[in-house]
Amino acid sequence: MNKRMNRSLVIAVICLVLSAGATADPRTVNEGVFTRDQAKAGEELYKENCLLCHDKKYFRPVLKRWEGQPLGIMYTVMSTSMPESNPGFLSEKEYVDILAYILSLSRYEPGDTELDYKDGALNEITVEARQKN
């Protein structure tokens, strides 16, 4: 009897979590997830650490390949493998500022709140095609 009750409780919790996730709309990169100032800071870092290997046109097709994925995955790949000569060299904040600049290069609109990397915040933002206004 106790196993049956535990199993029912687990199933109920799973159903509750799944239904909550199905109704919640995840944020996307089209929702002003970075600020102009953050992108500007990222631009300087990009020039110093990325431009040698990645010209400014490099990221549009990259972002297209990441559509439907959490921005956090792209951030993790970038922060653990770049720059190629010294992966993980920059701080978390510096990597996220570069990511904000990459989004601005791809003509995503800035917003009022900085892109945040703490507490899994980037995993709550989905990469999607840029919405043209």
N, C-alpha and C positions, 0 to 999 in steps of 0.2 A: 504494500500500500504506500509506503514512504517513497519508494523508487518511482512509482506512478505519479505521485504528487510532485516530486522533484522534476520529473520529465515534463509534466504539464506546465510547471512554473517556468522552466527553461524555454519551452516552446512559446509560451505567452510573452516572455521577455524578448525573444528573437522577433516575433511578429510585431511587437510594439516598436522595436528599434527599426525594423525594415519599413514599417508604415510611416514612421517619423522621417526617415531618410527619403522616402518617396515623395513626400509632400513638400519638403524643404527645397527651395531653389538655391543651388550653390552659387556663390559669387563667381563672376568671370572677369577676365582681363579687360573686358569692355566697360567695366563699372568704375573707372577712375581709381584704380587700386594703388597708385603712386602719385607723388607730387612733382611739380616742375622742379622745385629745388632739389629734390632727391635725384631726379634724372640728371640735373646739371652736375651734381656731385659725382654721379656715376659716369658721366661723360669724361670727366678728368681722369678717373680711374681706368676707364676703358682705353683712353689714349695711351696711358702709361703701361698697361698690362695686357691689352687684348688686340689692339689695332694692328700690331705687327703680323699677326696670323689671321685675324678676322676683320675683313673690311666691313663697312657699314651696311652693305647689301646682303651680307652673309646670313643674317638672322630671320629674314622674312620666310624663306623656305624651311628654316629650322622650326620656327614657331608653327608653321603649317603642319609639320610632322608631329608636333606635340599636341595638336588639337584633341580635346576630350580628356586630356591628362591633367592631373593637379600640377600647378605651377611649382609646388614643392619638389616634385621629382626632377624637374629641369634644374632647379636651384641646387639640389643635391649633386647631380651629375656635374654641373658647372663648378661648384665649390670643392669638389673632391678630385677633379681632373684638370683644372685650369689654374694658373697658366701652365701649359705643358712642361715648361722648364722647372716649375716649382709648385706643383699642385697643393692647394690648401694654404698657400702663402698669405692670402689676404684674410682680413677679419670677416665674420659673418655679415656685419653691417656693410662692409665694402662690397661683398658679393651681391647683396640685395640691392645696393645702390646701382651697381652695374646692371643688374637685371631690370631695374626701373628704367635705366637708360636704353636698354635693348627694347623694351616695350615702347618707349617713346620713339625710337628709330623706326619701329614698325608702325608708327602713327596711331598707337592707342592713345586715347585721351587721358591726361592726368586728372587727378581729383584733389580732394582736400586732406586726405590722410595718407601718410607714408606707407609704402609697402613694408610689411612687418614679417620677420622671419621667426619670431619667438613663439613658443608653445604650439608649433605646427600650423601657424596661421597660413602659410603658403599652401598647405594641403587643402585648405578650404576655398582656394581660388582655382578655377578651371581655365585652361587655355582654350580659346575659341577664336574663330576667324574674326577679324576686325569688322565691326559694324560701321558702315559708311553713313555719315549724316547727310 
